[in-house]
Amino acid sequence: MWRRHGGIRRHERFKVIDFSSNLNPLGPPNELIDAIKSCVSEEAYRFYPDPNYYELRKLLSRLYGVSNDELVVTNGASEALTLSLLTVMRFGINTLVVISPTFSDKELMITTKALGFKTLTSLMKDVGNKFILDCEEVVNLVKSKKAAILLSNPNNPTGTYVPLKVLKYIAESVREGYLIIDEAYLEFTNKSSATCLGMDNVLVVKTLTKIFATPGLRVGALISYNKEFIEVADYIRPTWNIDSLSECVYSKLLSGESFINYFISRTKQVISDWRSYMITKLRELGLVVYNSVANFVLVKHEDIPSSELHSRLLREGIAIRRADTFIGLSKYFSRLCVRSPDDVNKLVVALGRVLKCL
Ligand SMILES: Cc1ncc(COP(=O)(O)O)c(C=O)c1O
């Protein structure tokens, strides 16, 4: 399976302005860099991590407002997603409905098929400048099935947020099954977490990699109020699924509760301001920009396929994410993460040059 994601590689980092990876544009905070230095000087990497991640689990539970026995520590959101699938399967679920277009949806089809799931897709509807979820369609798809529904909220790449009352309605309709909500980008928004629903059949996927811009330090979590579910998921997760450097760094960082709150709220404000600027500038170029609550926007450019736009912008030193790799999106879609007005001005100049010569 050939996996396609946004993001540039380490050796490319000085060559391009990266609009392709959905990380916090403020970058990792200095406090995190200090924690890395401190963990390296303690030679954390020479020791096995705590197989129970006692400290990290406690701190993540505090961060997400749940208790220790309602959370499993995972290697980013990716592992939390896989773990949620393995665990629902253990509880008799054999059908998965994926709300697309969404993160990794083509790969998910392959993975879930390999696991033995019957996997169905429900496509969000493109209604001009936003995508909406057809919750009746979703509910009908799962009717009288032992099913789980997977939704990323806010959704990558559409930037859509599905309100809690809709999630509650779906979770109630799938009483015998599960609703898995991937909240990898929730910390960039002013929206509420699905943990607020307090429902036993809602599973919530979390990650620190996006908000702290550290995809190379992999910490996330799977949350559920169903303690039996969490116990089983914790048995299934591999021992030492997080390396000791990541464990050490994030245990130090998360212990500074007031700093974390400050950093997250500053990020929300910056994202909201920079996103408004970016959307305005892109719309001035005549592009269709979809409403987004997240740290990225989906763009439609009907005059040029995304493969060509991608390679032309790369020549101008700008990386964007082709979005034609997502289920349900045509070759005229790209995704751009929110960056500073300075970077957006450079993007607009480069885009202007490309679009003028079509
Ligand atoms: C919606 C969504 N979920 C999960 C992930 C994976 O996150 P992590 O790096 O924490 O595994 C991504 C990464 O792009 C994502 O967009």
The ligand as a MOL file (V3000), in Angstrom:
LIG
                    3D

  0  0  0     0  0            999 V3000
M  V30 BEGIN CTAB
M  V30 COUNTS 16 16 0 0 0
M  V30 BEGIN ATOM
M  V30 1 C -7.6670 13.7300 10.9480 0
M  V30 2 C -6.3190 13.1360 11.2640 0
M  V30 3 N -6.2390 12.1610 12.1600 0
M  V30 4 C -5.0620 11.6110 12.4820 0
M  V30 5 C -3.8910 12.0200 11.8970 0
M  V30 6 C -2.5990 11.3820 12.2990 0
M  V30 7 O -2.0680 12.0990 13.3780 0
M  V30 8 P -0.8250 11.5880 14.1950 0
M  V30 9 O 0.3850 12.2410 13.6240 0
M  V30 10 O -1.0770 12.0530 15.6010 0
M  V30 11 O -0.7750 10.1110 14.1040 0
M  V30 12 C -3.9160 13.0240 10.9400 0
M  V30 13 C -2.6730 13.4470 10.2830 0
M  V30 14 O -2.6520 14.1330 9.2990 0
M  V30 15 C -5.1720 13.5990 10.6170 0
M  V30 16 O -5.2740 14.5490 9.6870 0
M  V30 END ATOM
M  V30 BEGIN BOND
M  V30 1 1 1 2
M  V30 2 1 2 3
M  V30 3 2 2 15
M  V30 4 2 3 4
M  V30 5 1 4 5
M  V30 6 1 5 6
M  V30 7 2 5 12
M  V30 8 1 6 7
M  V30 9 1 7 8
M  V30 10 2 8 9
M  V30 11 1 8 10
M  V30 12 1 8 11
M  V30 13 1 12 13
M  V30 14 1 12 15
M  V30 15 2 13 14
M  V30 16 1 15 16
M  V30 END BOND
M  V30 END CTAB
M  END
